[in-house]
C-alpha cells in the first residue's frame, strides 16, 4: 500500500481510501451488515487506513464495527452531513447534533475529517457564513480534526462550486472532487489551487458505471461525439478504451482508470468502494500500481480534453 500526507494535515493516509457510499455501500443495499463489517476489516488488513462514509450512506455503523479493536490513532475516518436538512438549510445546531449522531454510529469520540456533503453552488455562500464557524468550534473542541467539503459532482461535473470557493476562501483542510479518465477538468480548474493551498484532495468517481460496463462506455462516447466534445477518430467505436489493455498496459480498464487517478498531481487519496471482498482486493492491487506509460496518459488527456459535463455514473 502507498501512503502520503493528506494536504496540510499531518495525517499519514493510504493512497487508497475505502469509499463506503456509491452504488455498493459495502453491500449494505442488501442489508448485509456482517458482510460490510468484513469488507472494512479486510481493507484495513490490506493496508487501507482511510475510510470515508456519511450520514446518508447508512454505513457508519459498519465502519465503526469493522474498525472496533483497532487503535484509534491508526485509522482516519471521514464522514459527512449535508448543508441542508429535510429540504431546508441546516442550522449550525442541527449540524452539531447530526455530527453527534455520526460519532455514535461510528463508535468514536472524534472524526478525522468532517465534510459538508455534496454542496451545490447555490448553498456554498450559506455554508461558509453559517456552518463553517460551527465546524471551527467543533474542531477546537476536538470532535473533528479537519474541515472538509465535497462537491455535488453528478449535477455539477464542471466543479462550479469548488473552483470559485477555493479561490475566495481558505477554510477547507480537505476537499472531495470528481476526477476520472472521462472527466479530467479538475486538473485545470481545481487541483492547481488545492496544491497551492496544500488542501488535502480526495478523488471520487474514479471508476463508475461507464468504466465498468462496456455498453455504457460506448453509449457515453457516442453522446460525447454528438456533442462535439470528443473526436471520433481518436478511438475505436466498439472498444473506445481498448488500448488501455493492449500490450500489457493494464489488466483491465478499471485498473488503468484507478492508476490514472492515483498518479494525477494533486490527488492524495483515491476512493474505491465495493460490496465484494475479492473486488476489494483487485482494487487494492490497482491502487498500488505504477503510473501508466506517458504516451497512454497523453492519449487519454487528448481524447477527453474538452469534457467537463459527465460524471461517468
C-alpha positions as CSV (number, residue, x, y, z in Angstrom):
1,X,0.0,0.0,0.0
2,X,1.2,3.5,-0.8
3,X,0.9,6.3,1.8
4,X,1.0,10.1,1.7
5,X,0.4,13.2,3.9
6,X,-3.1,14.5,3.4
7,X,-2.6,18.1,2.4
8,X,-1.8,20.5,5.2
9,X,-3.0,18.0,7.8
10,X,-0.4,15.7,9.5
11,X,-2.4,12.6,8.6
12,X,-0.3,9.8,7.0
13,X,-3.0,8.2,4.9
14,X,-3.2,5.4,2.5
15,X,-3.4,6.4,-1.2
16,X,-6.4,4.1,-1.4
17,X,-9.4,5.0,0.7
18,X,-12.3,2.8,1.3
19,X,-15.4,4.6,-0.1
20,X,-18.4,3.4,1.8
21,X,-21.1,5.0,-0.3
22,X,-21.7,4.9,-4.1
23,X,-23.7,2.1,-5.6
24,X,-22.3,-0.6,-3.5
25,X,-22.4,0.9,0.0
26,X,-20.2,-2.0,1.2
27,X,-23.1,-4.4,0.3
28,X,-25.4,-2.7,2.7
29,X,-28.0,-2.1,0.0
30,X,-28.8,-5.8,0.6
31,X,-28.9,-5.3,4.4
32,X,-25.7,-7.3,4.9
33,X,-24.2,-5.6,7.9
34,X,-21.9,-8.5,8.8
35,X,-20.6,-8.6,5.2
36,X,-19.9,-4.9,5.3
37,X,-18.0,-5.2,8.5
38,X,-15.8,-7.9,6.9
39,X,-15.1,-5.6,4.0
40,X,-14.0,-2.8,6.3
41,X,-11.7,-5.1,8.2
42,X,-10.3,-6.7,5.1
43,X,-9.5,-3.2,3.7
44,X,-7.6,-2.4,6.9
45,X,-5.7,-5.7,6.7
46,X,-4.7,-4.8,3.1
47,X,-3.2,-1.6,4.4
48,X,-6.0,0.9,3.9
49,X,-6.2,3.3,6.8
50,X,-8.6,5.9,5.3
51,X,-12.3,5.2,5.5
52,X,-14.9,7.6,4.0
53,X,-18.6,7.3,5.0
54,X,-21.5,9.7,5.5
55,X,-24.7,10.2,7.5
56,X,-26.7,9.5,4.3
57,X,-24.9,6.3,3.3
58,X,-26.2,4.1,6.2
59,X,-22.7,2.6,6.5
60,X,-21.3,4.4,9.6
61,X,-22.2,1.5,11.9
62,X,-20.4,-0.9,9.6
63,X,-17.3,1.2,9.6
64,X,-17.4,1.6,13.4
65,X,-17.8,-2.2,13.9
66,X,-15.2,-3.0,11.3
67,X,-12.6,-0.9,13.0
68,X,-13.5,-1.9,16.5
69,X,-10.5,-3.0,18.5
70,X,-8.0,-1.2,16.2
71,X,-6.1,1.6,18.0
72,X,-8.0,4.7,17.0
73,X,-4.8,6.6,16.0
74,X,-4.0,4.0,13.4
75,X,-7.1,4.9,11.2
76,X,-8.5,8.0,9.7
77,X,-12.3,8.3,9.5
78,X,-14.1,10.8,7.2
79,X,-17.8,11.4,7.4
80,X,-20.2,13.9,6.1
81,X,-23.5,15.7,6.6
82,X,-25.4,17.8,4.1
83,X,-25.7,21.6,4.2
84,X,-29.4,21.1,4.1
85,X,-31.7,19.1,6.4
86,X,-35.2,18.0,5.5
87,X,-35.3,20.3,2.4
88,X,-34.2,23.3,4.5
89,X,-30.8,24.8,5.1
90,X,-29.3,23.2,8.1
91,X,-28.7,25.3,11.2
92,X,-25.4,25.2,13.0
93,X,-27.1,23.5,15.9
94,X,-28.6,20.9,13.7
95,X,-25.2,20.2,12.1
96,X,-23.7,19.8,15.6
97,X,-26.5,17.4,16.6
98,X,-26.0,15.4,13.4
99,X,-22.3,15.1,14.0
100,X,-23.1,13.7,17.4
101,X,-25.2,11.1,15.6
102,X,-22.4,10.2,13.3
103,X,-20.0,9.8,16.3
104,X,-22.5,7.5,18.0
105,X,-22.9,5.3,14.9
106,X,-19.1,5.2,14.3
107,X,-18.4,4.4,18.0
108,X,-15.8,7.1,18.3
109,X,-15.2,10.4,20.1
110,X,-14.0,12.3,17.0
111,X,-13.7,12.1,13.3
112,X,-10.6,13.0,11.4
113,X,-12.4,14.7,8.5
114,X,-15.9,16.2,8.8
115,X,-17.3,17.3,5.4
116,X,-20.3,19.3,4.3
117,X,-21.7,16.7,1.9
118,X,-22.5,17.3,-1.8
119,X,-22.7,21.0,-1.6
120,X,-24.1,22.7,-4.8
121,X,-23.0,26.2,-5.7
122,X,-26.3,27.6,-4.6
123,X,-25.6,26.5,-1.0
124,X,-21.9,27.4,-0.8
125,X,-22.1,31.0,0.5
126,X,-24.6,30.0,3.2
127,X,-22.3,27.1,4.2
128,X,-19.3,29.4,4.6
129,X,-21.2,32.1,6.5
130,X,-23.3,30.0,8.9
131,X,-21.9,26.4,9.1
132,X,-18.1,26.8,8.8
133,X,-17.9,28.8,12.1
134,X,-19.6,26.0,13.9
135,X,-17.2,23.5,12.2
136,X,-14.3,25.6,13.5
137,X,-15.7,25.4,17.0
138,X,-16.2,21.6,16.7
139,X,-12.5,21.4,15.7
140,X,-11.4,23.5,18.7
141,X,-13.4,21.1,20.9
142,X,-11.6,18.1,19.4
143,X,-14.7,16.5,17.9
144,X,-13.3,16.9,14.4
145,X,-9.7,17.2,13.3
146,X,-10.1,18.6,9.8
147,X,-12.8,20.6,8.0
148,X,-13.9,19.4,4.5
149,X,-16.3,19.9,1.7
150,X,-17.5,17.6,-1.1
151,X,-18.9,18.8,-4.4
152,X,-22.2,17.7,-5.9
153,X,-20.5,16.1,-8.9
154,X,-23.3,14.4,-10.7
155,X,-25.4,17.6,-11.3
156,X,-22.3,19.8,-11.3
157,X,-19.5,17.9,-13.0
158,X,-17.8,21.2,-14.0
159,X,-16.7,21.9,-10.4
160,X,-18.6,25.2,-10.4
161,X,-18.8,25.2,-6.6
162,X,-15.2,24.3,-5.7
163,X,-13.3,26.4,-8.3
164,X,-14.5,29.8,-7.1
165,X,-14.8,28.7,-3.5
166,X,-11.2,27.6,-3.1
167,X,-10.1,30.8,-4.7
168,X,-12.1,33.0,-2.3
169,X,-11.9,31.1,0.9
170,X,-9.2,29.3,2.8
171,X,-11.3,27.4,5.4
172,X,-11.1,23.9,3.9
173,X,-8.5,21.5,5.1
174,X,-9.8,18.7,2.7
175,X,-11.9,18.6,-0.4
176,X,-13.5,15.8,-2.3
177,X,-13.9,16.1,-6.0
178,X,-14.8,14.1,-9.0
179,X,-11.9,13.1,-11.3
180,X,-11.6,10.3,-13.8
181,X,-10.3,9.3,-17.2
182,X,-13.7,10.6,-18.5
183,X,-13.7,14.0,-16.8
184,X,-10.3,15.4,-16.2
185,X,-11.4,19.0,-15.9
186,X,-10.4,19.4,-12.2
187,X,-6.8,19.3,-13.5
188,X,-7.1,22.9,-14.6
189,X,-10.0,24.3,-12.5
190,X,-9.4,22.9,-9.0
191,X,-6.2,21.0,-8.5
192,X,-3.7,23.9,-9.0
193,X,-5.5,25.7,-6.1
194,X,-5.5,22.7,-3.8
195,X,-1.8,22.2,-4.4
196,X,-1.0,25.9,-3.9
197,X,-3.0,26.0,-0.6
198,X,-2.0,22.5,0.5
199,X,-5.6,21.3,0.7
200,X,-5.9,17.6,1.1
201,X,-7.7,16.2,-2.0
202,X,-9.9,13.1,-2.2
203,X,-10.8,11.7,-5.6
204,X,-14.3,10.2,-6.1
205,X,-15.8,8.7,-9.3
206,X,-12.5,7.3,-10.4
207,X,-14.5,4.2,-11.7
208,X,-18.2,4.3,-12.1
209,X,-20.7,2.7,-14.5
210,X,-19.3,3.9,-17.8
211,X,-15.8,2.5,-16.9
212,X,-17.1,-0.8,-15.7
213,X,-19.8,-1.6,-18.3
214,X,-18.7,-1.7,-21.9
215,X,-22.1,-0.9,-23.3
216,X,-22.4,2.2,-21.1
217,X,-19.0,3.4,-22.2
218,X,-19.9,3.1,-25.9
219,X,-23.2,4.9,-25.3
220,X,-21.3,7.7,-23.5
221,X,-18.7,8.1,-26.2
222,X,-21.5,8.3,-28.8
223,X,-23.1,11.0,-26.7
224,X,-19.8,12.9,-26.5
225,X,-19.3,12.7,-30.2
226,X,-22.7,14.1,-30.9
227,X,-22.0,17.0,-28.5
228,X,-18.7,17.6,-30.4
229,X,-16.7,17.0,-27.2
230,X,-14.5,14.2,-28.4
231,X,-13.1,13.4,-31.8
232,X,-14.5,10.0,-33.2
233,X,-11.2,9.4,-35.0
234,X,-9.3,9.3,-31.6
235,X,-10.7,6.0,-30.5
236,X,-12.3,2.7,-31.8
237,X,-16.0,2.9,-31.8
238,X,-16.7,-0.6,-30.5
239,X,-13.9,-0.6,-27.9
240,X,-13.2,3.1,-27.1
241,X,-10.6,2.4,-24.4
242,X,-9.3,-0.9,-25.6
243,X,-5.8,0.5,-25.9
244,X,-5.6,0.5,-22.1
245,X,-5.4,-3.2,-22.0
246,X,-3.2,-3.7,-25.1
247,X,0.5,-4.7,-24.8
248,X,0.3,-5.3,-21.1
249,X,-0.5,-1.6,-20.2
250,X,-3.1,-2.8,-17.7
251,X,-5.1,-5.9,-16.8
252,X,-8.4,-4.1,-17.2
253,X,-9.9,-0.7,-18.0
254,X,-10.8,-0.4,-14.3
255,X,-7.2,-1.0,-13.3
256,X,-6.0,1.6,-15.8
257,X,-8.6,4.1,-14.6
258,X,-7.5,3.8,-11.0
259,X,-3.9,4.1,-11.9
260,X,-4.6,7.2,-14.0
261,X,-6.2,8.9,-11.0
262,X,-3.7,7.7,-8.5
263,X,-0.8,9.4,-10.2
264,X,-2.5,12.7,-11.1
265,X,-0.6,15.5,-9.4
266,X,-2.6,17.0,-6.6
267,X,-4.7,13.9,-5.8
268,X,-3.9,12.4,-2.4
269,X,-6.4,9.7,-1.9
270,X,-8.4,7.7,-4.5
271,X,-11.7,6.4,-3.1
272,X,-12.8,2.9,-4.1
273,X,-16.0,1.2,-3.0
274,X,-17.3,-2.3,-3.3
275,X,-19.6,-4.9,-1.7
276,X,-17.3,-7.8,-2.6
277,X,-14.1,-8.8,-0.9
278,X,-12.4,-10.2,-4.0
279,X,-13.3,-7.0,-5.9
280,X,-11.8,-5.0,-3.0
281,X,-8.5,-6.9,-3.3
282,X,-8.5,-6.3,-7.1
283,X,-9.0,-2.6,-6.5
284,X,-6.2,-2.5,-3.9
285,X,-3.8,-4.1,-6.4
286,X,-4.7,-1.5,-8.9
287,X,-4.2,1.3,-6.4
288,X,-0.7,0.1,-5.7
289,X,0.2,0.1,-9.4
290,X,2.7,2.1,-11.3
291,X,1.8,5.2,-13.4
292,X,0.5,4.5,-16.9
293,X,3.0,5.0,-19.7
294,X,3.5,8.6,-20.7
295,X,2.1,8.0,-24.2
296,X,-1.0,6.5,-22.8
297,X,-1.6,9.3,-20.3
298,X,-1.1,11.8,-23.1
299,X,-3.6,10.0,-25.4
300,X,-6.2,9.9,-22.6
301,X,-5.7,13.6,-21.9
302,X,-6.1,14.4,-25.6
303,X,-9.3,12.4,-26.1
304,X,-11.1,13.9,-23.1
305,X,-9.5,17.4,-23.1
306,X,-12.8,19.2,-23.6
307,X,-15.1,17.1,-21.4
308,X,-16.4,18.6,-18.2
309,X,-20.0,17.6,-18.4
310,X,-20.1,13.9,-17.4
311,X,-19.6,12.0,-14.1
312,X,-19.4,8.6,-15.6
313,X,-22.1,7.4,-13.3
